[in-house]
Amino acid sequence: MQKENRFEMFFLPSKKGMIRVFIYGFDAPGSWGQVFAQYHEYTINMKGYNKKKTIIQTLNKLNERLINENL
């Protein structure tokens, strides 16, 4: 039996571009997953067990990096 590789993605528009968020895993309750957030050449990825919390942490980390780069 083959396991399906499914993922979710959503796009957040901003004035200077598009933030892309890719979500892998989180299939069953308690299973881990991975979230990628991409803005131009900056990519942040994080792993976790809680889908919502991992998405928020990834976007916060991307925001911190963009602030440090003065974008």
C-alpha positions in Angstrom: 0.0 0.0 0.0 1.4 3.4 -0.9 1.0 6.4 1.4 -0.3 9.5 -0.2 1.9 12.6 0.1 -0.6 15.4 0.5 0.0 18.9 1.6 -1.8 22.1 2.1 -0.8 25.5 0.9 -2.1 29.0 1.3 -1.0 32.4 0.2 -1.0 35.6 2.2 -0.8 38.8 0.0 1.2 41.8 1.2 2.0 45.1 -0.3 5.5 44.0 -1.2 4.8 40.4 -2.4 3.2 37.1 -1.5 3.9 34.9 1.5 3.5 31.3 0.7 2.8 28.7 3.4 3.2 25.0 2.8 1.9 22.4 5.3 3.0 18.8 5.3 1.9 16.0 7.7 -0.5 16.5 10.6 -2.6 13.6 9.1 -3.8 12.0 12.4 -4.2 13.6 15.8 -0.8 13.5 17.6 1.2 13.0 14.4 3.9 15.5 13.6 4.1 17.8 10.6 6.2 20.4 9.0 5.4 24.0 7.9 7.4 26.1 5.4 6.8 29.8 5.0 8.4 31.5 2.0 8.7 35.2 1.2 10.9 36.1 -1.8 14.3 34.4 -1.1 13.6 33.8 2.6 12.3 30.4 3.7 11.6 29.3 7.2 10.6 25.7 8.2 9.6 24.3 11.5 8.3 20.9 12.8 5.7 20.3 15.4 2.8 18.3 16.7 0.2 21.0 16.9 -0.7 22.3 13.4 -2.1 25.8 14.4 0.8 26.5 16.8 3.4 25.4 14.3 2.0 27.7 11.6 2.0 30.6 14.0 5.5 29.9 15.1 6.8 29.7 11.6 5.1 33.0 10.5 6.5 34.7 13.7 10.0 33.5 12.9 9.7 34.7 9.3 8.4 38.1 10.6 11.4 38.4 13.0 13.8 37.7 10.1 12.2 40.3 7.9 12.3 42.9 10.6 16.0 42.1 11.2 16.6 42.5 7.5 14.7 45.8 7.4 12.2 44.7 4.7 
